[in-house]
Amino acid sequence: MTNWIQRWNEGEIGWHREVPNSKLIEFIDHLQLKATDTVFVPLCGKSVDMLYLLEQGYQVIGVELSTIAVEQFFSENSIPFEVFQEPDFVVYQSDKLRIYCGDYFKLNAKHLASVVAVYDRAALIALPTGLRVKYAQHLYAIIAKGCRVLLLTLNYPQSQISGPPFAVNQEEVLSLYENGFECQLLQCFNDLENEPKFQRENVDFIEKATYCLRKY
Ligand SMILES: C[S@@+](CC[C@H](N)C(=O)[O-])C[C@H]1O[C@@H](n2cnc3c(N)ncnc32)[C@H](O)[C@@H]1O
């Protein structure tokens, strides 16, 4: 089991990127957002994708286990914030952003009452098999009907290299979300040429997929 707190303590955050994810930019229209809508970013780390969403005028709610991640997000992006304690969470609040510092599985529908869309990059695929089922069921439980989800996944031969990120193929995405979500595959391609770590390990392929889900 990944010790995320230790990863943050030791700065082992190889998943973090300094620029917004190109698939968020390419496919954000599928979320059908209106100005000032609220987007939920589960397992948000200190992702600059949240900054991108804020810059587009949206409000953002994140959840993240690590205090280091949350505090680095605010300080590295020079965003003033207030902190307060709630049951189960330390809440970091700025003008248009709220990050719940604590466990995703403790969030409930009231925390996300304003949310109309979800952006999942490196959240589902950060979790091992059994937890992925729990993660998807919990997402269904805490978001409103009609909510759209932009989901980014990776798929590669899991026997050739271990996760996280874990391999999650199309069949698994469909089975995780078949009850309660419409599921549309927007794009899927092999991107081995841009993944030197996977090349070094002689992995046969690494597929990157983008889905748009809608809770019904
Ligand atoms: C692979 S990172 C991805 C972070 C972010 N989505 C990004 O794209 O940079 C996964 C993050 O999930 C956080 N995390 C793992 N389990 C969690 C949980 N149960 N509740 C909240 N955050 C969690 C970890 O601390 C880590 O920052």
The ligand as a Tripos MOL2 file, in Angstrom:
@<TRIPOS>MOLECULE
LIG
   27    29     1     0     0
SMALL
NO_CHARGES

@<TRIPOS>ATOM
      1 C1         -0.8200   10.3110   -7.7840 C.3       1 LIG1
      2 S1         -1.1940   11.7010   -6.7840 S.3       1 LIG1
      3 C2         -2.1140   12.7120   -7.9160 C.3       1 LIG1
      4 C3         -2.3230   14.1100   -7.4490 C.3       1 LIG1
      5 C4         -3.0690   15.0170   -8.4330 C.3       1 LIG1
      6 N1         -4.3500   14.4540   -8.8470 N.3       1 LIG1
      7 C5         -2.2190   15.3260   -9.6410 C.2       1 LIG1
      8 O1         -2.6570   15.0560  -10.7750 O.co2     1 LIG1
      9 O2         -1.1190   15.8660   -9.4600 O.co2     1 LIG1
     10 C6         -2.4300   11.0440   -5.6950 C.3       1 LIG1
     11 C7         -2.7340   11.9720   -4.5300 C.3       1 LIG1
     12 O3         -3.8110   11.4390   -3.7830 O.3       1 LIG1
     13 C8         -3.5990   11.6770   -2.4060 C.3       1 LIG1
     14 N2         -4.4250   10.6760   -1.7140 N.ar      1 LIG1
     15 C9         -4.2530    9.3310   -1.6950 C.ar      1 LIG1
     16 N3         -5.2350    8.7320   -1.0070 N.ar      1 LIG1
     17 C10        -6.0800    9.7180   -0.5890 C.ar      1 LIG1
     18 C11        -7.2880    9.7380    0.1700 C.ar      1 LIG1
     19 N4         -7.8480    8.6070    0.6320 N.pl3     1 LIG1
     20 N5         -7.8700   10.9260    0.4120 N.ar      1 LIG1
     21 C12        -7.3280   12.0870   -0.0420 C.ar      1 LIG1
     22 N6         -6.1780   12.1290   -0.7750 N.ar      1 LIG1
     23 C13        -5.5590   10.9660   -1.0340 C.ar      1 LIG1
     24 C14        -2.0950   11.5370   -2.2390 C.3       1 LIG1
     25 O4         -1.5960   12.1890   -1.0970 O.3       1 LIG1
     26 C15        -1.5900   12.1560   -3.5380 C.3       1 LIG1
     27 O5         -1.3190   13.5200   -3.3870 O.3       1 LIG1
@<TRIPOS>BOND
     1     1     2 1
     2     2     3 1
     3     2    10 1
     4     3     4 1
     5     4     5 1
     6     5     6 1
     7     5     7 1
     8     7     8 2
     9     7     9 1
    10    10    11 1
    11    11    12 1
    12    11    26 1
    13    12    13 1
    14    13    14 1
    15    13    24 1
    16    14    15 ar
    17    14    23 ar
    18    15    16 ar
    19    16    17 ar
    20    17    18 ar
    21    17    23 ar
    22    18    19 1
    23    18    20 ar
    24    20    21 ar
    25    21    22 ar
    26    22    23 ar
    27    24    25 1
    28    24    26 1
    29    26    27 1
@<TRIPOS>SUBSTRUCTURE
     1 LIG1         1 GROUP 0 **** ****
